[in-house]
Amino acid sequence: MQLDMIARLKEMKANPSQFASDYDFHQQLVGLVRQLHDGHTGYSAPSCYSNFRPLQPLMLISYASETGGLYPDIGVAAIYPGLSPYYKSIGIDVAQLIGGTVLSINGVDAWQYIMMFANSSVGTSKDVQVRYNIALTQFRNGASYTLGSFESRTSCPKPKAGEKVQYDVRLTDGSIVTVELPWVALVAQSVTNVQSFTKWCYSAPTTEEKWARSQQSKQQLLAEPRVELAHTAIKPTTSDPAFEIVPLLVSDDVSFYSVNKNTAVVVVPSFEPISYLEFGKNLEAGLTLLANNSLHRLIVDVTNNGGGDLCLGYTLIKLLFSEFSPYGANDLISSPLAVDLANAAVETGVDDTYWSPQKWIDVTTNKTFPAGSTSWLVPGIQHVRGGVLGNYSNLFRDGCDIYFDVMPNPVNVHYRPSQVRVLSNGFCGSTCAVFSRHLQEFDGVKTVAVGGVQQMTMGISTTPGGQVIDVAEAVSMIEELGQASNPLSPQDFITTATMRFTLREIYPWNRDDTEVPIEYFYEPATYHIPYTKDSAINSQLVWKDVVKTFIN
């Protein structure tokens, strides 16, 4: 699908009377960008319009049909904490619905209704199966969870005043009930009057404040670790030798488990750790622990990993497979503004922007581009993107050698591709997508996607663009290059609205094809397994099905 955003924006500008309010205008912008189905590209309305979060009380899950049907069941896993008393006060006992099966939503088969919602109102991924999973509550271990975008409308279309959702539910006793549930809203910040609301809406932080906030998470390379790691041996399992989850090393950043006598799981929830030092120490301790206990098969669980530091993703690849160069080839658009910024970078000697030649390493020479030249970007290489012919830079890669040098490198813990499985619910984005697609395409690691609808293929990851940048960061770099007055330069928002977008694209590792970035090259997972009713509530139980793929 191709989306002509410029045409729609021009139409919105020419006909402002189509918007009932300023709120409606911003919601239209959010919805327009959402149609790109790109997790890197998004518009967020001013924070005052995100102050309230509409909720449905039912935390819904999807799992293989318990009656042998072709399509998944939708179940009620729990009620959102604190909402039962409100619904009881209006005569609805939502607690009785826990454990029940939702037969239909607003008169449509439940799974189909969720799929329709995923198609129309979830923008994170081009893979509808991933969007389907995102629409529903995702549980990690029976306790922690991420609310689905169907139940929690943080950025999806907000319900209208008085709107209700009708559910037909088969209860655990076999009886069927129909309930109509109004929406409730949680409010993040109280306002006392119109003036305070307006000030909150339109008093945007300075560009410097926005830049500092966006960079804060990147400045933790020297942060102190929060806990000491215990290098302990594995206790033997007794209850079920074929499959027993034994925690070996558990932290916020990376965790290790054994599941049988020769198989382990490493859970990587993010590539943006709270502490880089702790992340590195955890990897060293965990991988050494696996090697010392002869756990020579490894499941890499990157479920709900939204990405982070690309060099950390490359570092983990190098640790697992001892690759000399795990990098992917990238380029960025050589637009008129990009050319001006590249020229300014050369003239000023500024070397730390995305348009500075010293920032990138030439894939053909494995050296940084020459500091005094724009030849890496100008005149550029022509490609067709979205039906439009444009100029793009020469191919380049990141420089992560400092990570390879600083991060621990335990010996004798490397794996063969046949010994590894990558597991995800499809929401493995950005750096995680680059990491998992590299293992899938270059190393030949078999991948396992869980959830979605079994009659459709599903990918392991989403949104593998090479760089995301927001307007505030772009404006700050443009100012650093002395190009703030350039008529082509964007201006920062005068409100608390924000927008992010993809700056560069990355190409496949095994194909000499620079016409199709991996964002637009679909590669299904090797295995596609459904959730069961139990594993949909405790996703660690999915590991049991993944273990079977080492045998089949």
C-alpha positions as CSV (number, residue, x, y, z in Angstrom):
1,M,0.0,0.0,0.0
2,Q,1.3,3.5,-0.9
3,L,0.2,6.5,1.2
4,D,0.4,10.0,-0.2
5,M,0.8,11.9,3.0
6,I,1.6,15.2,1.3
7,A,-1.7,15.1,-0.6
8,R,-3.6,14.5,2.6
9,L,-1.8,17.2,4.5
10,K,-2.5,19.7,1.8
11,E,-6.1,18.7,1.9
12,M,-6.2,19.1,5.7
13,K,-4.6,22.6,5.4
14,A,-7.1,23.7,2.6
15,N,-10.1,22.5,4.6
16,P,-9.7,23.2,8.3
17,S,-13.4,23.3,8.9
18,Q,-13.5,19.5,8.6
19,F,-12.1,19.4,12.2
20,A,-14.5,19.8,15.0
21,S,-11.8,20.9,17.4
22,D,-8.0,21.2,17.8
23,Y,-8.1,17.8,19.5
24,D,-9.8,16.3,16.4
25,F,-7.1,17.9,14.2
26,H,-4.3,16.3,16.1
27,Q,-6.1,12.9,16.2
28,Q,-6.4,13.1,12.4
29,L,-2.6,13.6,12.2
30,V,-1.9,10.7,14.5
31,G,-4.2,8.5,12.4
32,L,-2.6,9.6,9.1
33,V,0.9,8.7,10.2
34,R,-0.3,5.5,11.7
35,Q,-1.3,4.3,8.3
36,L,2.4,3.9,7.4
37,H,2.5,0.9,9.7
38,D,6.0,1.9,10.7
39,G,7.0,1.7,14.4
40,H,9.8,4.3,13.7
41,T,7.5,6.9,12.3
42,G,4.9,8.4,14.5
43,Y,3.2,11.7,15.5
44,S,2.2,12.3,19.2
45,A,-0.3,15.0,19.9
46,P,0.3,17.6,22.6
47,S,0.6,15.9,25.9
48,C,-2.5,17.5,27.3
49,Y,-4.5,15.5,24.7
50,S,-2.9,12.3,26.0
51,N,-3.7,13.1,29.6
52,F,-6.6,10.6,29.7
53,R,-6.3,7.0,28.7
54,P,-9.6,5.3,27.7
55,L,-9.7,1.7,29.0
56,Q,-11.9,-1.4,28.6
57,P,-11.8,-3.6,31.8
58,L,-11.3,-6.9,30.0
59,M,-7.6,-8.0,29.5
60,L,-8.0,-10.1,26.4
61,I,-5.7,-12.9,25.2
62,S,-5.7,-15.1,22.0
63,Y,-4.9,-18.8,21.9
64,A,-5.5,-21.9,19.9
65,S,-9.1,-22.9,19.7
66,E,-10.0,-25.3,22.6
67,T,-12.7,-26.9,20.4
68,G,-10.4,-27.6,17.5
69,G,-11.6,-24.7,15.4
70,L,-9.5,-23.2,12.6
71,Y,-9.3,-19.7,14.2
72,P,-8.1,-18.7,17.7
73,D,-10.2,-18.2,20.8
74,I,-10.3,-14.9,22.5
75,G,-10.3,-15.2,26.3
76,V,-10.7,-12.9,29.3
77,A,-7.4,-13.3,31.3
78,A,-8.1,-10.8,34.0
79,I,-9.9,-7.5,34.8
80,Y,-7.7,-4.4,34.8
81,P,-6.8,-3.7,38.4
82,G,-9.1,-1.3,40.3
83,L,-12.0,-1.3,37.7
84,S,-14.2,-4.0,39.1
85,P,-15.8,-1.8,41.8
86,Y,-16.8,0.9,39.2
87,Y,-18.5,-1.6,36.9
88,K,-20.2,-3.3,39.9
89,S,-21.6,0.1,40.9
90,I,-23.4,0.3,37.6
91,G,-24.7,-3.2,37.9
92,I,-22.1,-5.2,35.8
93,D,-20.2,-8.0,37.5
94,V,-17.1,-8.1,35.2
95,A,-15.3,-10.4,37.6
96,Q,-17.5,-13.3,36.5
97,L,-16.1,-13.0,33.0
98,I,-12.5,-14.0,34.0
99,G,-11.6,-17.3,32.4
100,G,-14.4,-17.0,29.9
101,T,-14.3,-17.2,26.1
102,V,-15.4,-14.1,24.2
103,L,-17.6,-15.3,21.3
104,S,-18.2,-12.0,19.7
105,I,-17.4,-8.3,20.0
106,N,-20.0,-5.8,18.7
107,G,-21.7,-8.7,16.9
108,V,-18.6,-9.9,15.0
109,D,-16.6,-13.1,15.8
110,A,-14.2,-12.0,18.5
111,W,-10.9,-12.9,16.7
112,Q,-12.1,-11.3,13.5
113,Y,-13.1,-8.1,15.3
114,I,-9.6,-7.9,16.8
115,M,-8.1,-8.5,13.4
116,M,-10.2,-5.8,11.9
117,F,-9.1,-3.4,14.7
118,A,-5.4,-4.4,14.1
119,N,-5.8,-3.6,10.4
120,S,-7.4,-0.2,10.9
121,S,-6.0,1.1,14.2
122,V,-2.6,-0.4,15.0
123,G,0.3,1.3,13.3
124,T,3.4,-0.3,14.7
125,S,4.1,-3.0,12.1
126,K,3.5,-3.9,8.4
127,D,2.8,-7.5,9.5
128,V,-0.8,-7.8,10.4
129,Q,-0.1,-10.8,12.6
130,V,2.2,-8.6,14.8
131,R,-0.5,-5.9,14.9
132,Y,-3.0,-8.6,16.0
133,N,-0.7,-9.5,18.9
134,I,-0.2,-5.9,19.9
135,A,-3.9,-5.4,20.0
136,L,-4.2,-7.9,22.9
137,T,-2.7,-8.1,26.3
138,Q,0.8,-9.7,26.4
139,F,1.8,-11.5,29.6
140,R,5.3,-12.3,30.4
141,N,5.2,-14.6,33.4
142,G,1.7,-14.5,34.7
143,A,2.4,-11.3,36.7
144,S,3.9,-8.7,34.4
145,Y,2.0,-7.6,31.3
146,T,1.6,-5.1,28.5
147,L,-1.9,-3.9,27.9
148,G,-3.2,-4.4,24.3
149,S,-4.0,-1.4,22.2
150,F,-7.6,-2.5,21.8
151,E,-8.1,-2.3,25.6
152,S,-5.9,0.7,26.3
153,R,-6.3,3.5,23.8
154,T,-3.1,5.5,24.4
155,S,-2.7,6.5,20.7
156,C,-5.3,4.5,18.9
157,P,-8.6,6.1,18.0
158,K,-10.3,7.3,21.2
159,P,-13.9,6.2,21.8
160,K,-16.7,8.7,21.5
161,A,-18.6,10.0,24.5
162,G,-21.1,7.4,25.7
163,E,-19.7,4.6,23.5
164,K,-19.9,1.1,24.7
165,V,-18.4,-2.3,23.6
166,Q,-20.7,-5.3,23.5
167,Y,-19.3,-8.7,24.4
168,D,-20.9,-12.1,24.2
169,V,-19.0,-14.3,26.6
170,R,-19.2,-18.0,27.4
171,L,-18.5,-18.3,31.1
172,T,-16.5,-21.1,32.8
173,D,-19.7,-22.8,33.8
174,G,-20.8,-23.0,30.1
175,S,-23.5,-20.3,30.3
176,I,-23.4,-17.3,27.8
177,V,-23.9,-13.7,28.9
178,T,-24.0,-10.5,27.0
179,V,-22.5,-7.4,28.5
180,E,-22.2,-3.8,27.3
181,L,-19.2,-2.1,28.9
182,P,-18.7,1.6,28.8
183,W,-15.2,3.0,28.5
184,V,-13.5,4.5,31.6
185,A,-10.5,6.8,31.5
186,L,-7.4,7.1,33.7
187,V,-6.1,10.7,34.1
188,A,-2.4,11.3,34.4
189,Q,-2.4,14.9,35.5
190,S,-5.1,17.0,37.1
191,V,-5.9,20.5,35.7
192,T,-7.9,23.1,37.6
193,N,-9.2,25.3,34.9
194,V,-9.0,26.2,31.2
195,Q,-6.0,28.4,31.6
196,S,-3.9,25.7,33.3
197,F,-4.9,23.2,30.6
198,T,-4.0,25.6,27.8
199,K,-0.7,26.5,29.4
200,W,0.1,22.8,29.7
201,C,-0.8,22.2,26.1
202,Y,1.2,25.0,24.6
203,S,4.1,25.5,26.9
204,A,6.6,23.3,25.1
205,P,10.0,22.5,26.6
206,T,13.0,24.2,24.9
207,T,14.9,22.5,22.1
208,E,17.8,22.1,24.5
209,E,15.6,20.3,27.1
210,K,14.1,18.0,24.5
211,W,17.6,17.2,23.2
212,A,18.9,16.5,26.6
213,R,15.9,14.2,27.4
214,S,16.3,12.2,24.1
215,Q,20.1,11.8,24.7
216,Q,19.8,10.8,28.4
217,S,19.4,7.1,27.7
218,K,22.5,7.1,25.5
219,Q,24.8,8.4,28.2
220,Q,24.8,5.4,30.5
221,L,27.8,3.5,29.2
222,L,29.7,4.2,32.4
223,A,26.8,3.8,34.8
224,E,27.4,1.7,37.9
225,P,25.8,-1.8,38.0
226,R,22.9,-2.0,40.4
227,V,23.5,-5.5,41.8
228,E,26.4,-8.0,42.1
229,L,26.0,-11.1,40.0
230,A,26.2,-14.6,41.5
231,H,28.2,-17.2,39.5
232,T,26.3,-20.2,40.8
233,A,26.0,-23.7,39.5
234,I,22.7,-25.0,38.3
235,K,20.6,-27.1,40.8
236,P,19.4,-30.3,39.3
237,T,15.8,-30.4,38.3
238,T,13.5,-33.1,39.7
239,S,9.8,-32.5,39.0
240,D,9.9,-32.8,35.2
241,P,13.4,-33.6,33.7
242,A,12.0,-33.0,30.2
243,F,11.0,-29.4,30.9
244,E,11.5,-27.4,34.0
245,I,12.1,-23.7,34.1
246,V,15.0,-23.0,36.4
247,P,16.1,-19.3,36.9
248,L,19.9,-19.0,36.6
249,L,20.5,-15.3,36.5
250,V,17.7,-12.8,36.5
251,S,17.9,-9.0,36.0
252,D,16.0,-6.2,34.4
253,D,18.3,-6.1,31.4
254,V,19.0,-9.8,30.5
255,S,18.1,-13.1,32.1
256,F,19.1,-16.7,31.8
257,Y,17.1,-19.9,32.5
258,S,17.5,-23.6,31.9
259,V,14.6,-25.6,30.7
260,N,16.1,-29.1,30.4
261,K,19.4,-30.8,30.8
262,N,20.9,-29.2,27.6
263,T,18.7,-26.2,26.7
264,A,18.8,-22.7,28.0
265,V,16.9,-19.5,27.4
266,V,18.3,-16.0,27.4
267,V,15.6,-13.3,27.6
268,V,16.6,-9.9,26.1
269,P,13.7,-7.5,26.8
270,S,15.5,-4.5,25.4
271,F,18.8,-3.3,23.8
272,E,18.6,0.0,25.8
273,P,19.7,-1.3,29.2
274,I,19.5,0.7,32.4
275,S,23.2,0.1,32.9
276,Y,25.5,-0.9,30.0
277,L,28.1,-2.3,32.5
278,E,25.5,-4.5,34.2
279,F,24.2,-5.7,30.8
280,G,27.8,-6.7,29.8
281,K,28.5,-8.4,33.2
282,N,25.2,-10.2,32.9
283,L,26.0,-11.5,29.4
284,E,29.4,-12.6,30.5
285,A,28.1,-14.3,33.7
286,G,25.2,-15.9,32.0
287,L,26.9,-17.2,28.9
288,T,29.8,-18.6,31.0
289,L,27.3,-20.3,33.3
290,L,25.6,-22.0,30.3
291,A,29.0,-23.2,28.9
292,N,30.1,-24.5,32.3
293,N,26.9,-26.5,32.6
294,S,26.9,-28.0,29.1
295,L,23.7,-26.1,28.0
296,H,24.7,-26.2,24.4
297,R,21.3,-25.3,22.9
298,L,20.0,-21.8,23.3
299,I,16.6,-20.1,22.8
300,V,17.0,-16.3,22.4
301,D,13.7,-14.8,23.6
302,V,13.2,-11.2,22.2
303,T,9.5,-11.0,22.7
304,N,8.3,-7.4,23.1
305,N,11.9,-6.1,22.6
306,G,11.4,-2.6,21.2
307,G,15.1,-2.1,20.2
308,G,17.6,0.4,21.5
309,D,21.4,0.7,20.9
310,L,22.2,-0.9,17.5
311,C,25.8,-1.6,18.6
312,L,24.6,-3.7,21.5
313,G,22.6,-5.8,19.1
314,Y,25.7,-6.3,17.0
315,T,27.7,-7.1,20.1
316,L,25.4,-9.9,21.1
317,I,25.7,-11.4,17.6
318,K,29.5,-11.3,17.9
319,L,29.3,-12.9,21.4
320,L,27.0,-15.7,20.2
321,F,28.8,-16.6,16.9
322,S,32.2,-14.9,17.1
323,E,31.6,-13.1,13.8
324,F,34.2,-10.8,12.6
325,S,31.8,-8.3,11.1
326,P,28.1,-8.6,11.8
327,Y,27.2,-5.2,10.3
328,G,24.5,-4.4,7.9
329,A,24.8,-1.9,5.0
330,N,22.9,1.3,5.3
331,D,22.2,4.4,3.3
332,L,20.3,7.7,3.9
333,I,18.5,10.0,1.5
334,S,20.5,12.6,-0.3
335,S,17.7,15.3,-0.3
336,P,18.5,18.9,-0.9
337,L,18.5,19.6,2.8
338,A,20.7,16.6,3.5
339,V,23.2,17.9,0.9
340,D,23.2,21.3,2.6
341,L,23.8,19.7,6.0
342,A,26.6,17.5,4.6
343,N,28.3,20.6,3.1
344,A,27.9,22.4,6.4
345,A,29.5,19.5,8.3
346,V,32.5,19.6,6.0
347,E,32.8,23.4,6.2
348,T,32.5,23.6,10.0
349,G,34.3,20.4,10.9
350,V,31.4,19.2,13.0
351,D,31.9,15.4,13.2
352,D,29.0,14.1,15.4
353,T,25.9,14.6,13.3
354,Y,24.2,12.1,11.0
355,W,25.3,14.2,8.0
356,S,29.0,14.2,9.1
357,P,31.2,11.9,6.9
358,Q,33.2,10.9,10.0
359,K,30.1,9.4,11.6
360,W,30.0,6.5,9.2
361,I,32.3,3.7,7.9
362,D,32.4,3.0,4.2
363,V,31.5,-0.6,3.6
364,T,33.9,-0.9,0.7
365,T,37.0,0.3,2.6
366,N,36.1,-0.3,6.2
367,K,37.3,3.2,7.0
368,T,35.4,6.3,7.8
369,F,34.4,8.5,4.9
370,P,37.0,11.3,4.2
371,A,36.4,14.2,6.6
372,G,36.7,16.9,3.9
373,S,34.4,15.4,1.3
374,T,30.7,15.0,0.6
375,S,31.3,12.4,-2.1
376,W,29.7,9.8,0.2
377,L,26.4,11.6,-0.2
378,V,26.7,13.8,-3.3
379,P,25.6,13.2,-6.1
380,G,24.3,10.0,-4.6
381,I,22.9,6.7,-5.9
382,Q,19.5,6.6,-7.4
383,H,16.8,4.3,-6.0
384,V,13.1,4.2,-6.4
385,R,11.2,4.4,-3.1
386,G,7.5,4.4,-2.9
387,G,7.3,4.9,-6.7
388,V,9.5,8.0,-6.4
389,L,13.1,8.2,-7.9
390,G,15.5,9.8,-5.4
391,N,19.2,10.1,-4.6
392,Y,20.7,8.1,-1.7
393,S,24.1,8.0,-0.1
394,N,26.8,5.4,-0.7
395,L,26.5,2.3,1.5
396,F,27.9,2.7,5.0
397,R,27.9,0.9,8.3
398,D,28.1,1.7,12.0
399,G,31.3,1.6,14.0
400,C,30.9,-0.5,17.1
401,D,34.5,-1.6,17.7
402,I,34.5,0.2,21.1
403,Y,31.6,-2.0,22.2
404,F,33.4,-5.1,21.0
405,D,36.5,-4.0,23.0
406,V,34.7,-2.9,26.2
407,M,32.1,-5.6,26.5
408,P,33.2,-8.8,28.1
409,N,34.0,-11.7,25.8
410,P,33.7,-15.0,27.5
411,V,35.7,-17.8,25.8
412,N,34.3,-21.1,24.6
413,V,30.7,-20.0,24.7
414,H,30.0,-19.6,21.0
415,Y,27.1,-21.5,19.3
416,R,26.5,-23.0,16.0
417,P,23.4,-21.7,14.2
418,S,21.7,-25.1,14.5
419,Q,22.0,-24.8,18.3
420,V,20.0,-21.6,18.4
421,R,16.4,-20.5,18.1
422,V,15.1,-16.9,18.1
423,L,11.7,-16.5,19.6
424,S,9.4,-13.5,19.4
425,N,5.7,-12.5,19.2
426,G,6.7,-10.4,16.2
427,F,7.1,-7.3,18.3
428,C,10.9,-7.3,18.0
429,G,11.6,-3.9,16.6
430,S,14.3,-1.6,15.4
431,T,17.7,-2.9,16.8
432,C,15.9,-6.1,17.8
433,A,14.7,-6.5,14.2
434,V,18.2,-6.0,12.8
435,F,19.6,-8.5,15.4
436,S,17.0,-11.2,14.7
437,R,16.9,-10.7,10.9
438,H,20.7,-11.0,10.8
439,L,20.6,-14.3,12.7
440,Q,17.8,-15.4,10.4
441,E,19.3,-14.3,7.0
442,F,23.1,-14.4,7.5
443,D,23.6,-17.1,10.1
444,G,20.8,-19.3,9.1
445,V,19.3,-19.5,12.6
446,K,15.8,-20.9,12.7
447,T,13.2,-18.6,14.1
448,V,9.9,-19.1,16.0
449,A,7.0,-16.7,15.9
450,V,4.2,-17.1,18.4
451,G,0.6,-15.9,18.4
452,G,-1.4,-14.3,15.6
453,V,-3.7,-16.5,13.5
454,Q,-2.3,-19.9,12.4
455,Q,-3.8,-19.7,8.9
456,M,-1.4,-16.8,8.0
457,T,2.4,-16.6,7.9
458,M,4.1,-14.4,10.5
459,G,7.5,-12.7,10.7
460,I,9.9,-12.8,13.7
461,S,10.3,-9.0,13.8
462,T,9.1,-5.6,12.7
463,T,10.4,-2.1,11.7
464,P,14.1,-2.9,11.0
465,G,15.0,0.6,10.0
466,G,18.5,1.6,10.8
467,Q,17.9,4.9,12.6
468,V,15.1,6.8,14.3
469,I,15.3,10.5,15.0
470,D,12.7,12.9,16.4
471,V,12.2,16.5,15.3
472,A,13.9,18.0,18.4
473,E,17.0,16.0,17.8
474,A,17.1,16.9,14.1
475,V,16.6,20.6,14.9
476,S,19.4,20.5,17.4
477,M,21.8,19.0,14.9
478,I,20.8,21.4,12.2
479,E,21.5,24.3,14.6
480,E,24.9,22.8,15.4
481,L,25.7,22.9,11.7
482,G,24.6,26.5,11.5
483,Q,21.7,25.7,9.2
484,A,18.8,26.9,11.4
485,S,17.9,29.7,9.0
486,N,18.0,27.4,6.0
487,P,14.5,27.6,4.4
488,L,14.5,23.8,4.0
489,S,15.2,23.1,7.7
490,P,12.2,22.0,9.8
491,Q,11.1,24.0,12.8
492,D,10.4,22.5,16.2
493,F,6.9,22.3,17.4
494,I,5.5,25.2,19.4
495,T,3.5,22.7,21.5
496,T,4.4,19.5,23.4
497,A,3.7,17.6,20.2
498,T,6.5,15.3,18.9
499,M,7.2,13.4,15.8
500,R,9.8,10.8,15.0
501,F,10.8,9.3,11.7
502,T,13.3,6.9,10.1
503,L,16.5,8.5,8.9
504,R,18.3,5.6,7.2
505,E,17.5,2.2,5.8
506,I,19.3,-1.1,6.1
507,Y,19.8,-3.8,3.5
508,P,19.7,-7.6,3.7
509,W,23.0,-9.4,4.4
510,N,22.6,-12.3,1.9
511,R,21.3,-10.5,-1.2
512,D,23.1,-8.1,-3.5
513,D,19.9,-6.1,-3.7
514,T,19.9,-2.4,-2.8
515,E,16.4,-1.8,-4.3
516,V,14.6,-3.5,-1.4
517,P,15.5,-2.6,2.2
518,I,14.7,-5.3,4.7
519,E,11.8,-3.1,6.0
520,Y,10.1,-4.1,2.7
521,F,11.4,-7.6,2.3
522,Y,9.1,-10.0,4.2
523,E,10.6,-13.2,5.5
524,P,8.3,-15.5,7.5
525,A,9.6,-17.3,10.6
526,T,10.7,-20.9,10.3
527,Y,8.1,-22.0,12.8
528,H,4.8,-20.4,13.7
529,I,3.2,-21.7,16.9
530,P,0.0,-20.6,18.7
531,Y,-0.4,-19.6,22.2
532,T,-2.2,-22.1,24.5
533,K,-4.6,-20.7,27.1
534,D,-1.9,-21.2,29.7
535,S,1.1,-19.8,27.7
536,A,-1.0,-16.8,26.7
537,I,-1.0,-15.9,30.4
538,N,2.6,-17.1,31.1
539,S,4.7,-16.7,28.0
540,Q,7.6,-18.6,29.5
541,L,5.5,-21.8,28.8
542,V,6.0,-21.1,25.1
543,W,9.6,-22.3,25.6
544,K,8.3,-25.9,25.9
545,D,7.0,-25.7,22.3
546,V,10.3,-24.1,21.1
547,V,12.3,-26.9,22.6
548,K,10.4,-29.3,20.3
549,T,11.8,-27.5,17.3
550,F,15.3,-28.7,18.0
551,I,14.0,-32.3,17.5
552,N,11.7,-31.8,14.6
